[in-house]
Amino acid sequence: MFGLAIKEARTKQGMTRDQAAGVIDSDPRSVDQFFYPAAEPDKSTRRRQLDTMLDGFDDTDLIIVEATANGISKAKEVKDA
């Protein structure tokens, strides 16, 4: 209900979803967490934004991200040892 009210107000102003997200300084897809919190309750805003970014990456980009994540994990292991 609340999300629908926001959508109606946004469209009356002639704003796109991206424009409305810009006004509140948020990723348009991360705004959904405020209107549909049960969708993914265990993921933080930052995690959902990262998931959205990853969806746009090709296999080469994902290889780089994976290598970076592996490097971070190994650095934590060394630090904890």
Secondary structure, DSSP 8 states (H G I E B T S, - for coil): -HHHHHHHHHHHTT--HHHHHHHTTS-TTTTHHHH-TTSSTTS-HHHHHHHHHHHT--HHHHHHHHHHHHHHHHHHHHHH-
